[in-house]
Each structure stands twice: as C-alpha cells, then as structure tokens.
C-alpha cells in the first residue's frame, strides 16, 4: 500500500506564482483535495500519476501535469520522485484550459523551473525575479500536450470495467466478455464508452495498457516483462503500440530518461 501524505495547508499564495518542492518516498500518494489556484506538477525523476473524478494522467520525467483551479485531484508517484509543483493564481492561469492535461516539458522550461525554485517565496515582482516568472508563464502557455491522459467514465458500470482493466492490464477478455460482466450488450458498452470518454473501448484499453507499462519500465522492468504484464502476447506488438502512443520505442524511452 502506498504511504499517504497530506497536501500543503495553504490559505493563499504569497505571490501569483509559488513553487512547492518535494522529495517523495517510493510509491506515496496525497489525499484527494482541491485549491483555488492551478497546479503545474513536474518531476525531474520518478513518474507522477494525477487522478481526478473524470480522468487519470501519467507524467514520466520530461512531462508535467496541469490541474486547473478548483479541481479535486490526488497525486501519486511511482518510485522515488523529486517533484516541483508550481501553484499559479487563477488570475494568471488563463493560458490553460479548464481540464487536466499532460504536457511535454522543454529544456528551457525545465531550467526556468529550476531557477524559479531557488527564489524566495516573496520574490520581487518588479525586478529580475518578476521578469523570470513572466518568461516562465509564457513558456508554460506554449508547451505541447502529450497523450498520457486517460479519460474516465462517470457511468458506474463502465467505471467498474475501467477499474478492473487498470488493476489487471494483462486480462485479455474481449469486448463482449467485458460487456457481459457489466450486464450490458457489446453494442451498448461501445456506444457508452465513446460517449463518455471520447475513445472507443479498444483504444481506451490500449492506452491504459501502455500507460501501465510505463510503471513497469520506470521500476526497471524489461521490455519483455512490461509487454507480458500489460497484456501483450509478444514484445513486438507492445513495441508497436508504445511507439504509436509516445513516438519512441520502449527501449528509446528508457535510454532517453
């Protein structure tokens, strides 16, 4: 079981942008919570998983998760993680949409975050520190979105299917069997899935599997073990699915970390 940590107890931000730095022990999790400011969470090492009532986001190194103001969420990490969370006042967070998303962090943005992390909480907004923050916000606004999000259905039977798939990504039951387990026809399952998640059942399960494989790779597992643990009959099929989702092969991903 992961250790549970309390989120920072803050009433207001000392400045429109504030950084909270944490060195997280292996496999820890925060309680679900919400706050009036946006949160941009990036881990220089380890993998973050952000869960909301309607989706889950997986952010390996070089990725970050944006959580809009007021959204209920919890943050987990796979392995040890060095996390930097930028808390951004709602008044200056207008660059981001009102939904969670995973972003690819550029080298420039990474260095700006590191530099900002060294500033005092009440930095001079009118001097060089304030200008650094302005550049940081400009860079956050143009970060490309990555396909590491997994939309979550609100219909109870579909949510039960999704939870079962996430718990056992190597379960190879076909769509008809999953529909029967949920007490509905295959056609109804497919129609509801597309309506509630924006993805077909097959595409949702493929994305859930490759996201689960990230955890295996982050823990030091081989490509073969990641493939088998996540429901692929052969490593070649897993490699093709992984590259289709993330643009690199599992081996290239591990070497690039």
PyMOL commands that set and color helices and strands:
alter all, ss='L'
color gray80, all
select helices_A, chain A and resi 90-92+107-117+128-141+156-167+175-181+186-197+201-218+223-229+235-246+250-256
alter helices_A, ss='H'
color red, helices_A
select strands_A, chain A and resi 3-5+17-24+28-30+38-52+55-59+63-67+73-88+101-104+145-146+149-151
alter strands_A, ss='S'
color yellow, strands_A
deselect
rebuild
show_as cartoon
